[in-house]
């Protein structure tokens, strides 16, 4: 029997990388008892690419009036859209999504382009207003987000001290170096899975790879997860 949730005011839901896993997203919203107008819904980016229902996912997120920071795969889709306009040979899957999005909502490009690189939010809890920072991949330790290159915010995994190399096995994960007091909420690193630290929470649990789709509900910091219906993409395979 599904657990009955008591209605809560001012909840904020943070959802990990969806990657077109539309069915799992719908189930997760039901599981969390998400209610538009009551709850704030925020995605950590990478709603597109790899999964089975990219267009449906984007259209649902827009219909719900949800918020999202931009991820590296949204940036890639926008680059592909510019190639398609110039009639440059592109990626078959991406071109199909672009054509479908153009038919359903011609303003989708400007909508994606309006997504911020990061969000600063405050969530009321028993101690007052608690600040959080939402970003796709992570932050550069010791650097203000407003001064951080987009590439770092959307691709970082490890920290080399300068941001030149963002994923090198011999370097520590950025969140092990980050000493900021504001808790960073992020996705992007499916292989790493759930990250739970006092000042950094990672919610990409690899749904598109056969893992699960995760929602973090604030202020109580409660996790909800829905298992993937299938392995839609093998880890390590590239699309565009």
C-alpha positions as CSV (number, residue, x, y, z in Angstrom):
1,X,0.0,0.0,0.0
2,X,1.3,3.4,-0.9
3,X,2.3,5.5,2.1
4,X,-0.1,8.4,2.5
5,X,1.7,11.7,2.8
6,X,0.3,14.6,4.8
7,X,-0.1,17.8,2.8
8,X,2.8,20.1,3.5
9,X,3.1,23.8,2.6
10,X,6.1,25.3,0.9
11,X,7.8,22.0,-0.1
12,X,10.6,22.2,-2.6
13,X,11.2,19.1,-4.8
14,X,14.7,18.7,-6.4
15,X,14.8,16.0,-9.1
16,X,17.8,14.4,-10.5
17,X,18.8,13.9,-14.2
18,X,15.7,12.6,-16.0
19,X,17.2,12.1,-19.5
20,X,13.9,11.4,-21.1
21,X,12.7,8.9,-18.6
22,X,9.2,10.2,-18.8
23,X,7.3,7.3,-17.2
24,X,9.6,7.2,-14.2
25,X,9.2,11.0,-13.8
26,X,5.4,10.7,-13.8
27,X,5.6,7.9,-11.2
28,X,8.0,9.9,-9.0
29,X,5.7,13.0,-9.1
30,X,2.9,10.8,-7.9
31,X,5.0,9.1,-5.2
32,X,6.0,12.5,-3.8
33,X,2.4,13.7,-3.9
34,X,3.6,16.7,-6.0
35,X,0.9,19.3,-6.3
36,X,1.4,22.3,-8.7
37,X,0.7,25.6,-6.9
38,X,1.6,24.1,-3.6
39,X,5.0,22.7,-4.2
40,X,8.1,24.2,-5.9
41,X,9.5,21.8,-8.5
42,X,13.2,22.2,-9.6
43,X,15.3,20.0,-11.8
44,X,19.1,19.8,-11.8
45,X,19.3,19.7,-15.6
46,X,19.8,17.0,-18.2
47,X,16.2,16.3,-18.8
48,X,17.0,15.5,-22.5
49,X,19.1,13.0,-24.5
50,X,19.6,9.2,-24.0
51,X,16.2,8.2,-22.8
52,X,13.0,7.1,-24.6
53,X,10.7,10.1,-24.2
54,X,12.7,13.3,-24.4
55,X,10.0,15.4,-26.1
56,X,7.3,14.3,-23.7
57,X,9.6,15.0,-20.7
58,X,10.3,18.6,-21.8
59,X,6.7,19.3,-22.6
60,X,5.5,18.0,-19.2
61,X,8.1,20.1,-17.3
62,X,7.0,23.2,-19.2
63,X,3.3,22.4,-18.6
64,X,3.9,22.1,-14.9
65,X,5.7,25.5,-14.8
66,X,8.7,23.8,-13.2
67,X,12.2,25.3,-12.9
68,X,15.5,23.8,-14.1
69,X,19.1,24.8,-14.2
70,X,20.7,24.1,-17.6
71,X,22.7,20.9,-18.0
72,X,25.4,19.9,-20.5
73,X,22.9,17.9,-22.5
74,X,20.5,20.9,-22.9
75,X,23.5,22.9,-24.1
76,X,24.3,20.1,-26.6
77,X,20.7,20.0,-27.9
78,X,20.7,23.7,-28.5
79,X,24.0,23.4,-30.4
80,X,22.5,20.6,-32.5
81,X,19.4,22.8,-33.1
82,X,21.7,25.6,-34.5
83,X,23.3,23.0,-36.8
84,X,19.9,21.8,-38.0
85,X,18.9,25.4,-38.9
86,X,22.1,25.7,-40.9
87,X,21.3,22.4,-42.6
88,X,24.5,20.9,-41.2
89,X,24.4,17.1,-41.0
90,X,23.7,16.2,-37.3
91,X,22.7,13.5,-35.0
92,X,19.6,11.5,-36.1
93,X,18.1,11.2,-32.6
94,X,18.6,14.8,-31.8
95,X,17.3,16.0,-35.1
96,X,14.1,13.9,-34.6
97,X,13.6,15.5,-31.1
98,X,14.2,19.0,-32.6
99,X,11.6,18.5,-35.3
100,X,9.1,17.2,-32.8
101,X,9.7,20.0,-30.4
102,X,9.4,22.6,-33.3
103,X,6.0,21.1,-34.1
104,X,4.7,21.1,-30.6
105,X,6.2,24.3,-29.2
106,X,8.2,26.5,-31.5
107,X,9.5,28.6,-28.6
108,X,11.2,25.7,-26.9
109,X,14.7,27.0,-27.9
110,X,14.2,30.3,-26.1
111,X,12.8,28.5,-23.1
112,X,15.8,26.3,-22.8
113,X,18.1,29.3,-23.3
114,X,16.4,31.1,-20.5
115,X,17.4,28.3,-18.0
116,X,19.9,29.7,-15.5
117,X,23.3,28.2,-14.9
118,X,22.5,28.0,-11.2
119,X,19.8,28.9,-8.7
120,X,20.0,30.3,-5.2
121,X,17.0,29.3,-3.2
122,X,16.0,29.5,0.4
123,X,13.8,27.0,2.1
124,X,11.9,27.6,5.4
125,X,12.5,25.0,8.0
126,X,12.4,24.8,11.8
127,X,15.6,26.8,12.1
128,X,14.5,29.6,9.8
129,X,15.4,30.1,6.2
130,X,18.0,27.7,5.0
131,X,20.0,28.6,1.8
132,X,20.7,26.1,-1.0
133,X,22.4,26.4,-4.4
134,X,21.1,24.3,-7.3
135,X,23.5,23.6,-10.2
136,X,23.8,20.8,-12.7
137,X,27.3,19.4,-12.1
138,X,28.8,21.3,-9.2
139,X,30.8,24.3,-8.2
140,X,34.4,25.3,-8.4
141,X,35.7,25.3,-4.7
142,X,36.5,28.8,-3.6
143,X,34.9,30.5,-6.6
144,X,31.6,32.4,-6.9
145,X,29.2,30.8,-9.2
146,X,28.5,34.1,-11.0
147,X,32.2,34.1,-11.9
148,X,32.5,30.4,-12.8
149,X,32.6,29.4,-16.5
150,X,29.5,27.6,-17.8
151,X,31.6,24.6,-18.7
152,X,32.6,24.1,-15.1
153,X,29.1,24.4,-13.7
154,X,27.7,21.9,-16.2
155,X,30.6,19.4,-16.5
156,X,32.7,19.4,-13.3
157,X,33.2,16.1,-11.4
158,X,36.7,16.4,-10.0
159,X,38.8,19.4,-9.0
160,X,42.4,19.9,-10.1
161,X,42.7,23.3,-8.4
162,X,42.2,25.4,-11.5
163,X,39.3,23.9,-13.5
164,X,41.4,23.0,-16.5
165,X,40.6,19.2,-16.2
166,X,37.1,18.5,-14.8
167,X,37.2,14.7,-14.6
168,X,40.5,13.1,-13.8
169,X,40.5,10.0,-11.6
170,X,43.5,11.1,-9.6
171,X,41.8,14.3,-8.5
172,X,39.3,14.4,-5.7
173,X,35.6,14.9,-6.3
174,X,34.8,18.7,-6.2
175,X,32.5,18.2,-3.2
176,X,35.3,16.8,-1.1
177,X,37.2,20.0,-1.6
178,X,34.2,22.4,-1.3
179,X,34.1,24.0,2.1
180,X,31.2,26.4,1.5
181,X,28.4,26.7,4.1
182,X,25.6,26.8,1.5
183,X,24.5,23.3,0.6
184,X,24.9,22.5,-3.1
185,X,22.3,20.4,-4.8
186,X,23.5,18.8,-8.1
187,X,23.3,15.9,-10.6
188,X,25.5,14.9,-13.6
189,X,27.5,12.1,-12.0
190,X,25.4,9.0,-12.4
191,X,28.3,6.6,-11.8
192,X,29.0,8.2,-8.5
193,X,25.3,7.8,-7.6
194,X,23.7,9.4,-4.5
195,X,26.0,11.8,-2.7
196,X,25.0,12.9,0.8
197,X,27.1,15.3,2.6
198,X,26.4,18.2,5.0
199,X,27.0,20.8,2.3
200,X,26.5,18.8,-1.0
201,X,23.8,16.5,-2.1
202,X,24.0,14.7,-5.5
203,X,20.7,13.3,-6.9
204,X,21.7,11.7,-10.2
205,X,21.1,8.0,-9.6
206,X,21.3,6.9,-13.2
207,X,17.7,6.2,-14.1
208,X,18.5,6.1,-17.9
209,X,21.2,3.5,-17.1
210,X,18.8,1.2,-15.3
211,X,19.2,2.8,-11.9
212,X,16.5,5.0,-10.4
213,X,15.1,8.5,-10.5
214,X,15.5,10.5,-7.3
215,X,13.7,13.4,-5.7
216,X,14.9,15.3,-2.7
217,X,12.1,16.9,-0.8
218,X,12.9,20.0,1.3
219,X,12.8,21.1,4.0
220,X,12.8,17.7,5.6
221,X,15.6,16.4,3.2
222,X,13.6,13.3,2.5
223,X,14.5,11.1,-0.5
224,X,12.0,9.4,-2.9
225,X,13.1,7.0,-5.6
226,X,11.5,5.2,-8.5
227,X,13.3,2.3,-10.2
228,X,13.9,2.5,-13.9
229,X,11.7,0.4,-16.1
230,X,14.6,-0.6,-18.2
231,X,18.2,0.1,-19.0
232,X,17.7,2.6,-21.8
233,X,21.4,3.4,-22.4
234,X,24.6,1.6,-21.4
235,X,26.9,3.7,-19.3
236,X,29.7,5.2,-21.4
237,X,27.9,5.3,-24.7
238,X,27.7,8.7,-26.3
239,X,24.8,10.2,-28.4
240,X,25.7,13.8,-29.3
